[in-house]
Amino acid sequence: MNDLSLDGKVSLVMGASVGLGAAIVEALAARGASVALAARRRDAVDALAAKHAAQGGQALALTCDVSDQAAVKAAVTATLARFGRIDHLINNAGVIEPIGRFLDTDPADWVRLMDINLNGAMYACHAAMPHLLASRGVIVNISSGAGHRPVEGWSAYCTSKAALVMLTRALDLEYGAAGLRVYGFAPGTVLTDMQRKIRATGIGPVAKLPIEALQPAELPARMVAWLCSPQAADYPVGECAIRDEELRRRSGVEVHFPT
């Protein structure tokens, strides 16, 4: 196995049905990984899994609501039953709503967002980490620049991503010495359904970005797959982003940012 290949490795992707999650599945499978695809939309993950099976790959479709701890545990158990190991956990499941100024948002919507964006990642890490430690594996939490600075109308989303940054750091502090690599990867503004929802609100600077400023999902997805590879074993853990020059150089992913 060369240092770019993921042959013999098993990846569990949470939020795998569409957009960046589906692109990450494609990128991992292209390197030879067996992939478990977990999402609420069973029809979408079934279609993706069937596509990879037709191409000779190994894929498992799983119905999973990440806000349900029992469902997340079941997804991990099913992955182990099918493949016998877990080498990579990608926490991609997330929502952007509620979008609006703080007093215009409903606290119940905040709780739902935290259950998905933060607790969902925590549940997945808690269930999968004993197996990731055994394989000296990799966790990639899909982060955001919104976790480091506030964005108008995104108080809930920014808060959830800031908490995810701290979870990433805490897991590295406690388990990095045991060989677990934990990254928080910020993919930038990606052309997905989430960005379409943001643009439809007209609230905040991101909603006003020109369409050409949005990146195709396959570019950050390829960076995630590279972070999972042996070639990235010496790449600094913690927060990284699509705009990081060193990450783009080492991963070989060319990204062009509008001026």
C-alpha positions as CSV (number, residue, x, y, z in Angstrom):
1,M,0.0,0.0,0.0
2,N,1.5,3.4,-1.0
3,D,1.2,6.4,1.3
4,L,-1.7,7.8,-0.7
5,S,-3.8,4.6,-0.8
6,L,-6.5,3.8,1.7
7,D,-6.7,0.1,0.6
8,G,-7.8,-2.1,3.6
9,K,-9.0,0.9,5.6
10,V,-12.6,1.6,6.7
11,S,-14.1,5.1,6.8
12,L,-17.4,6.0,8.6
13,V,-18.8,9.2,7.2
14,M,-21.6,10.9,9.2
15,G,-23.9,13.1,7.1
16,A,-22.9,11.3,3.9
17,S,-26.0,11.6,1.8
18,V,-25.5,14.9,-0.2
19,G,-23.1,17.8,-0.8
20,L,-19.8,17.7,0.9
21,G,-20.5,14.4,2.7
22,A,-21.3,12.6,-0.6
23,A,-18.1,14.1,-2.1
24,I,-16.0,12.9,0.8
25,V,-17.4,9.4,0.3
26,E,-16.3,9.6,-3.3
27,A,-12.8,10.8,-2.4
28,L,-12.3,8.1,0.2
29,A,-13.6,5.4,-2.1
30,A,-11.3,6.7,-4.9
31,R,-8.3,6.0,-2.6
32,G,-9.6,2.4,-2.0
33,A,-11.3,2.8,1.4
34,S,-14.3,0.8,2.3
35,V,-16.9,3.3,3.3
36,A,-19.9,3.3,5.7
37,L,-22.3,6.0,4.7
38,A,-24.5,7.3,7.6
39,A,-27.4,9.8,7.1
40,R,-31.0,10.3,7.7
41,R,-31.9,10.0,4.0
42,R,-31.7,6.3,3.4
43,D,-32.6,6.6,-0.3
44,A,-29.6,8.9,-0.9
45,V,-27.0,6.7,0.9
46,D,-28.5,3.6,-0.7
47,A,-27.9,5.1,-4.2
48,L,-24.3,6.1,-3.3
49,A,-23.5,2.7,-1.8
50,A,-25.0,0.9,-4.9
51,K,-22.9,3.1,-7.2
52,H,-19.7,2.2,-5.4
53,A,-20.6,-1.5,-5.3
54,A,-21.1,-1.4,-9.1
55,Q,-17.6,0.1,-9.4
56,G,-16.1,-2.8,-7.3
57,G,-15.9,-0.9,-4.0
58,Q,-17.1,-1.8,-0.6
59,A,-19.9,0.4,0.8
60,L,-22.5,0.1,3.5
61,A,-25.6,2.4,3.7
62,L,-26.8,3.2,7.1
63,T,-29.8,5.2,8.3
64,C,-28.7,7.4,11.2
65,D,-30.0,10.6,12.9
66,V,-26.8,11.8,14.6
67,S,-28.9,13.6,17.3
68,D,-29.9,10.2,18.5
69,Q,-27.1,8.6,20.5
70,A,-28.6,5.1,20.1
71,A,-28.7,5.5,16.4
72,V,-25.1,6.6,16.3
73,K,-24.0,3.6,18.4
74,A,-25.9,1.3,16.0
75,A,-24.2,2.8,13.0
76,V,-20.8,2.1,14.6
77,T,-21.8,-1.4,15.5
78,A,-23.1,-2.1,12.0
79,T,-19.8,-0.8,10.5
80,L,-17.8,-3.1,12.7
81,A,-20.1,-6.0,11.9
82,R,-19.6,-5.5,8.2
83,F,-15.9,-4.5,8.0
84,G,-14.4,-5.5,11.3
85,R,-12.6,-2.2,12.0
86,I,-12.9,1.6,11.8
87,D,-9.9,3.7,10.7
88,H,-11.5,7.1,9.9
89,L,-14.4,9.0,11.3
90,I,-15.7,12.0,9.4
91,N,-18.1,14.1,11.3
92,N,-19.8,16.0,8.5
93,A,-23.5,16.1,9.6
94,G,-24.6,19.6,10.2
95,V,-27.4,22.2,9.8
96,I,-27.3,26.0,9.5
97,E,-30.8,26.9,10.7
98,P,-31.8,29.0,12.6
99,I,-30.5,31.9,10.6
100,G,-31.4,35.3,12.0
101,R,-30.5,37.8,14.6
102,F,-30.3,36.2,18.1
103,L,-33.7,37.6,19.4
104,D,-35.4,36.5,16.2
105,T,-34.5,32.9,16.6
106,D,-36.3,30.2,18.6
107,P,-34.4,28.5,21.5
108,A,-35.9,25.2,20.4
109,D,-34.2,25.6,17.0
110,W,-30.9,26.3,18.8
111,V,-31.2,23.1,20.8
112,R,-31.9,21.1,17.6
113,L,-28.9,22.6,15.9
114,M,-26.6,21.8,18.9
115,D,-28.0,18.2,19.0
116,I,-26.9,17.8,15.4
117,N,-23.8,19.9,15.0
118,L,-22.2,19.3,18.3
119,N,-23.8,16.4,20.2
120,G,-23.9,14.4,17.0
121,A,-20.1,14.7,16.6
122,M,-19.6,13.9,20.3
123,Y,-21.8,10.8,20.1
124,A,-19.9,9.5,17.0
125,C,-16.5,10.2,18.6
126,H,-17.6,8.5,21.9
127,A,-18.8,5.4,20.1
128,A,-16.1,5.1,17.5
129,M,-13.0,6.1,19.4
130,P,-12.2,2.8,21.1
131,H,-11.9,1.3,17.6
132,L,-10.1,4.3,16.2
133,L,-7.5,4.0,19.0
134,A,-7.0,0.3,18.2
135,S,-6.3,1.2,14.5
136,R,-4.4,4.4,15.3
137,G,-6.9,6.1,13.2
138,V,-8.1,9.6,12.2
139,I,-11.1,11.8,13.1
140,V,-11.9,14.7,10.9
141,N,-14.5,17.1,12.3
142,I,-15.9,19.4,9.6
143,S,-15.1,22.7,11.1
144,S,-15.7,26.3,9.9
145,G,-14.3,29.8,10.0
146,A,-17.6,30.5,11.8
147,G,-16.1,28.7,14.8
148,H,-13.4,31.3,15.2
149,R,-15.3,34.5,14.4
150,P,-19.0,35.6,14.6
151,V,-21.1,35.9,11.5
152,E,-24.2,38.1,11.4
153,G,-27.3,35.9,11.6
154,W,-25.4,32.7,12.5
155,S,-25.1,32.9,16.3
156,A,-26.3,29.3,16.8
157,Y,-24.1,27.9,14.0
158,C,-21.0,29.9,15.1
159,T,-21.5,28.7,18.7
160,S,-21.8,25.1,17.7
161,K,-18.7,25.2,15.5
162,A,-16.7,27.0,18.2
163,A,-17.6,24.2,20.6
164,L,-16.6,21.6,18.0
165,V,-13.2,23.3,17.8
166,M,-12.7,22.8,21.5
167,L,-13.9,19.2,21.3
168,T,-11.2,18.6,18.6
169,R,-8.5,20.2,20.8
170,A,-9.6,18.2,23.9
171,L,-9.6,14.9,22.1
172,D,-6.1,15.6,20.7
173,L,-4.9,16.6,24.2
174,E,-6.2,13.4,25.8
175,Y,-5.6,10.8,23.0
176,G,-3.1,12.2,20.6
177,A,-0.2,10.5,22.4
178,A,-2.0,7.2,21.9
179,G,-1.7,7.7,18.1
180,L,-5.1,9.1,17.3
181,R,-5.0,12.0,14.8
182,V,-7.8,14.5,15.3
183,Y,-8.4,17.3,12.8
184,G,-10.9,20.1,12.5
185,F,-11.1,20.9,8.8
186,A,-12.8,24.1,7.6
187,P,-13.8,23.5,3.9
188,G,-14.7,27.2,3.2
189,T,-17.7,28.2,1.3
190,V,-18.8,25.2,-0.7
191,L,-21.5,25.0,-3.4
192,T,-24.0,22.8,-1.4
193,D,-27.6,22.9,-0.4
194,M,-26.6,24.6,2.9
195,Q,-25.1,27.5,0.9
196,R,-28.2,27.8,-1.1
197,K,-30.2,28.1,2.1
198,I,-27.8,30.8,3.3
199,R,-28.1,32.7,0.1
200,A,-31.9,32.5,0.1
201,T,-32.0,34.4,3.5
202,G,-30.0,37.4,2.3
203,I,-28.7,37.7,5.9
204,G,-25.1,38.3,6.5
205,P,-22.0,38.6,4.3
206,V,-21.9,35.0,3.2
207,A,-25.4,35.2,1.7
208,K,-24.0,38.0,-0.6
209,L,-21.0,36.1,-1.9
210,P,-21.0,35.8,-5.7
211,I,-21.6,32.2,-6.9
212,E,-18.1,32.0,-8.3
213,A,-16.7,32.4,-4.8
214,L,-18.1,29.0,-3.8
215,Q,-15.9,26.0,-4.2
216,P,-17.0,22.7,-5.7
217,A,-17.4,20.0,-3.0
218,E,-14.8,17.7,-4.5
219,L,-11.9,20.0,-3.7
220,P,-12.3,20.0,0.1
221,A,-13.4,16.4,0.0
222,R,-10.0,15.4,-1.5
223,M,-8.3,17.3,1.3
224,V,-10.3,15.3,3.8
225,A,-9.3,12.0,2.1
226,W,-5.6,13.2,2.2
227,L,-5.8,13.9,5.9
228,C,-6.9,10.3,6.4
229,S,-4.0,9.0,4.4
230,P,-0.6,7.8,5.8
231,Q,1.0,10.6,3.9
232,A,-0.6,13.0,6.4
233,A,0.8,11.2,9.4
234,D,3.1,14.1,10.2
235,Y,0.7,16.9,9.3
236,P,-0.1,19.0,12.4
237,V,-3.3,18.0,14.1
238,G,-5.9,20.5,15.2
239,E,-7.6,23.1,13.1
240,C,-6.8,23.4,9.4
241,A,-8.6,25.0,6.4
242,I,-8.9,24.9,2.7
243,R,-7.0,28.2,2.5
244,D,-4.0,26.8,4.3
245,E,-1.1,27.0,1.8
246,E,0.8,24.0,3.3
247,L,-2.3,21.8,3.2
248,R,-3.0,22.7,-0.4
249,R,0.6,22.0,-1.4
250,R,0.9,18.7,0.4
251,S,-2.5,17.4,-0.6
252,G,-1.9,18.4,-4.2
253,V,-5.4,20.0,-4.3
254,E,-5.4,23.1,-6.5
255,V,-7.9,25.7,-5.2
256,H,-8.4,29.1,-6.8
257,F,-9.9,31.8,-4.7
258,P,-11.6,34.8,-6.4
259,T,-9.8,38.1,-5.8
